[in-house]
């Protein structure tokens, strides 16, 4: 079975990925050498994280009642969704730093840079992704907007649990039939399994096998849930650095949340450092449509004072904020 999640999380990183922001945040990123990653629940998409669970529930509703072995496929999927979205994800606080492959885009200026007065920073982020094979839930990948691709990713994430359960049921059914060949004629294989396990409790599945399946399903759902976006946001062409953290773990977080003031609430975020012992990976700077040559001069002198030899350029978007 191909691994679409692995392919997504290892998608080639573009040479430049852009981050649209305010002048104030531009100053903060450069001076602190950190990127603010915001709690997922406080982003501008009201469906964040809920979208993935809703899609998974739609998959459950559309699934056939029985699988190829005659066991309740829909029921297994329902349990898998409950395991994935009602287990590990409930104890996690997920922070996201957003970038885009879209250079000098009007929608991004309007949405993230106070209309015409902001800055778009281009980063070389090839070093920000955790090494392949590392045991971490941190990911850096493009968001997925295509409905077919989203179903493919969720199906793969849920299969760890559903296939483990189905295979266990099939082994148990065969064991029951070995004791009573008449059971082979039964049209309700699940009932045969239940009756066999009630009579033979020692034959219940080893806990470790199920625990491993649950862990794999939960981890894969956590890795992709923050990357599945409503297709309405497709033009943003977003890439995300996803940083999950236990809210109330046994040990304090090394990088605990901070809080900034939003329009109607306090917004949790973490200041995520760029790779240590390396120059800040800003490789290009575009000043918003409302900027002028004086802005270019000031930004260039500021960057030079922070050790970055870059000349900002002006946006080509002919937009004037009202």
C-alpha positions in Angstrom: 0.0 0.0 0.0 1.4 3.4 -1.0 1.9 5.9 1.7 0.2 9.2 0.7 0.9 10.8 4.1 4.6 10.1 3.8 4.6 11.6 0.3 2.8 14.7 1.5 5.1 15.2 4.5 8.1 14.8 2.3 7.0 17.0 -0.6 9.9 19.0 -2.1 10.2 22.3 -0.4 10.2 25.3 -2.9 13.3 27.6 -3.1 11.2 30.4 -1.7 8.2 30.4 0.6 6.6 33.7 1.5 5.2 35.0 4.8 2.9 38.1 4.6 2.9 40.1 7.7 2.8 43.6 9.3 5.7 46.0 9.6 5.7 45.4 13.4 5.9 41.6 12.9 8.7 42.0 10.3 10.7 43.9 12.8 10.0 41.2 15.5 10.9 38.2 13.2 14.2 39.7 12.2 15.3 40.9 15.6 14.2 37.8 17.6 15.1 35.3 14.9 11.8 33.5 15.7 8.5 32.9 13.9 5.3 33.1 15.8 3.2 30.0 15.5 -0.5 30.5 16.4 -2.8 28.1 18.1 -4.8 26.4 15.3 -8.1 27.3 16.8 -7.4 31.0 16.5 -6.7 31.2 12.8 -9.0 32.8 10.3 -10.6 29.5 9.0 -13.4 28.7 11.4 -13.2 25.0 10.2 -9.6 24.4 11.3 -9.2 20.8 12.6 -13.0 20.4 12.5 -12.8 20.1 8.8 -10.7 16.9 9.0 -13.1 15.3 11.5 -16.1 16.2 9.4 -14.6 14.6 6.3 -13.8 11.5 8.3 -17.4 11.3 9.5 -18.6 11.7 5.9 -16.4 8.7 5.0 -18.0 6.7 7.7 -21.5 7.5 6.4 -20.6 6.6 2.9 -18.8 3.4 3.7 -20.4 0.0 2.9 -21.9 -1.7 6.0 -19.6 -4.8 5.6 -16.0 -5.2 4.5 -14.7 -7.8 2.1 -14.5 -10.4 5.0 -18.1 -9.8 6.0 -17.3 -7.7 9.1 -18.9 -4.3 10.0 -16.6 -2.0 8.0 -18.7 1.1 8.8 -18.6 0.3 12.5 -14.8 -0.2 12.4 -14.4 3.1 10.7 -16.6 4.8 13.2 -14.4 3.5 16.0 -11.3 4.5 14.2 -12.5 8.1 13.9 -13.4 8.1 17.6 -9.9 6.8 18.4 -8.2 9.4 16.2 -10.2 12.5 17.0 -11.2 11.7 20.5 -7.9 10.4 21.8 -4.5 12.0 21.2 -5.9 15.1 19.5 -7.9 16.1 22.5 -4.8 16.5 24.7 -2.8 18.4 22.1 -2.5 22.1 21.5 -1.4 22.6 17.9 0.5 25.6 16.7 0.9 26.6 13.1 3.3 29.0 11.3 2.0 29.7 7.8 3.8 30.4 4.5 2.8 30.5 0.9 4.2 29.7 -2.5 2.3 32.8 -3.9 4.6 35.8 -4.5 3.1 39.3 -4.4 -0.5 38.2 -4.3 -3.3 40.8 -3.7 -5.4 38.4 -1.6 -2.5 37.8 0.8 -1.7 41.6 1.1 -5.4 42.2 2.0 -5.7 39.3 4.4 -2.4 39.3 6.3 -0.6 42.6 5.8 -3.0 45.4 6.8 -4.0 46.0 3.2 -1.1 47.8 1.7 1.4 48.6 4.4 2.9 45.2 5.2 5.8 43.1 4.2 6.2 39.8 2.4 9.3 37.8 3.5 10.7 35.0 1.4 12.4 32.2 3.4 14.6 29.3 2.4 13.0 26.7 4.6 14.7 23.5 3.4 16.4 23.0 6.8 13.2 23.5 8.9 11.7 20.1 8.3 12.6 17.3 10.8 14.9 14.7 9.3 13.2 11.8 7.6 12.5 8.9 10.0 12.7 11.1 13.1 10.2 10.2 15.8 8.3 13.5 15.9 4.9 14.8 15.2 6.3 18.1 13.9 5.7 18.5 10.2 6.3 21.0 7.4 4.2 20.4 4.3 1.8 22.0 1.8 -1.9 22.3 2.7 -4.3 20.0 0.8 -7.4 21.5 -0.8 -8.5 18.7 -3.2 -11.4 16.7 -1.8 -10.2 13.4 -3.4 -6.7 13.8 -2.0 -8.1 14.6 1.5 -10.2 11.4 1.5 -7.1 9.4 0.3 -5.0 10.8 3.2 -7.7 10.2 5.8 -8.3 6.6 4.5 -4.7 5.9 4.9 -4.6 7.3 8.4 -7.6 5.3 9.5 -6.5 2.0 7.9 -4.0 1.1 10.7 -6.9 0.6 13.1 -9.5 -0.7 10.7 -7.2 -3.3 9.1 -5.9 -4.5 12.5 -9.4 -4.9 13.8 -10.7 -6.7 10.7 -7.7 -9.1 10.5 -8.2 -9.9 14.2 -11.9 -10.6 13.6 -11.1 -12.9 10.7 -8.5 -14.9 12.7 -11.0 -15.2 15.5 -13.8 -16.3 13.1 -11.5 -19.1 11.7 -10.6 -20.2 15.2 -14.3 -20.5 16.0 -15.0 -22.5 12.9 -12.2 -24.9 13.7 -14.1 -25.8 16.9 -17.5 -25.8 15.1 -17.4 -26.1 11.3 -21.1 -25.3 11.2 -20.2 -21.7 12.0 -18.9 -21.4 8.4 -22.5 -21.3 7.3 -23.3 -18.3 9.4 -24.4 -15.1 7.7 -23.4 -13.0 10.8 -19.6 -13.5 11.2 -19.4 -10.7 13.8 -21.9 -12.5 16.0 -19.8 -15.7 15.7 -16.8 -13.8 16.8 -18.6 -12.2 19.8 -19.9 -15.6 21.0 -16.5 -17.2 20.6 -14.8 -14.5 22.6 -17.4 -14.6 25.4 -16.7 -18.4 25.7 -12.9 -18.0 25.3 -11.9 -14.7 26.9 -8.2 -15.7 26.8 -8.4 -15.4 23.0 -9.0 -11.7 23.1 -6.5 -9.6 21.0 -3.2 -8.8 22.6 -3.3 -5.3 24.0 0.0 -4.3 22.4 -1.2 -4.9 18.8 -4.3 -2.7 19.3 -2.3 -0.1 21.2 0.2 0.1 18.3 -2.7 0.4 15.8 -4.4 3.1 17.8 -1.1 5.1 18.2 -0.4 4.9 14.5 -3.9 6.1 13.5 -3.8 8.9 16.1 -0.3 10.1 15.0 -1.2 10.1 11.3 -4.4 11.9 11.9 -2.6 14.5 14.0 0.0 15.0 11.3 -2.5 15.7 8.5 -5.5 17.3 10.3 -3.9 20.7 10.4 -3.0 20.4 6.6 -6.5 19.7 5.3 -8.1 23.0 4.3 -11.4 24.0 2.9 -11.1 24.4 -0.9 -12.3 28.1 -0.5 -8.7 28.9 0.7 -7.0 27.2 -2.3 -5.6 30.4 -3.8 -3.5 30.9 -0.7 -1.3 28.0 -1.8 -0.3 27.6 1.9 2.5 25.6 3.5 2.5 25.0 7.2 4.9 24.3 9.9 2.8 22.3 12.4 4.0 22.1 16.0 1.9 19.9 18.3 2.4 20.2 22.1 0.8 18.5 25.1 -1.3 21.0 26.9 -0.9 19.5 30.4 2.0 17.1 30.1 4.0 15.7 33.0 6.9 18.0 32.3 6.8 21.7 31.5 7.0 22.7 27.8 10.4 23.9 26.7 8.7 26.6 24.7 5.5 27.4 26.6 2.7 29.4 24.9 2.6 33.2 25.1 -0.4 35.4 24.5 -1.0 38.3 22.2 -4.0 40.6 22.0 -6.5 39.9 19.2 -9.5 41.9 18.3 -11.9 40.0 20.6 -9.7 37.7 22.6 -6.2 36.7 23.7 -4.5 34.5 21.1 -2.1 31.8 22.2 1.2 31.4 20.2 4.7 30.1 20.6 7.8 31.9 19.3 9.5 29.1 17.3 13.2 29.7 16.7 14.8 29.3 13.3 17.6 26.7 13.1 20.4 27.7 15.5 24.0 28.5 14.3 22.7 29.5 10.9 21.9 32.9 9.3 18.2 33.9 9.4 16.9 32.2 6.2 15.3 35.3 4.7 16.2 35.5 1.0 13.9 38.1 -0.4 11.7 41.0 0.8 8.7 42.7 -0.9 7.2 45.8 0.6 3.4 46.2 0.4 1.6 48.1 -2.4 1.4 51.3 -0.2 5.2 51.5 0.3 7.6 53.8 -1.4 11.3 54.3 -2.0 11.8 55.7 1.5 10.3 52.5 2.8 12.8 50.5 0.7 15.7 52.6 2.1 14.6 52.2 5.7 14.0 48.4 5.4 17.3 47.8 3.7 19.2 49.7 6.4 17.3 47.8 9.1 18.2 44.4 7.5 21.8 45.4 7.2 21.9 46.3 10.9 20.8 42.8 11.6 23.4 41.2 9.3 21.2 40.6 6.3 22.5 42.0 3.0 19.2 42.3 1.1 17.6 45.1 -0.9 13.8 45.0 -0.5 11.6 45.6 -3.6 8.3 47.2 -4.0 5.1 45.2 -4.7 3.9 45.4 -8.3 0.2 45.1 -7.2 -1.6 48.4 -8.0 -3.6 48.4 -4.8 -4.4 51.3 -2.6 -6.1 50.6 0.7 -9.0 52.8 1.5 
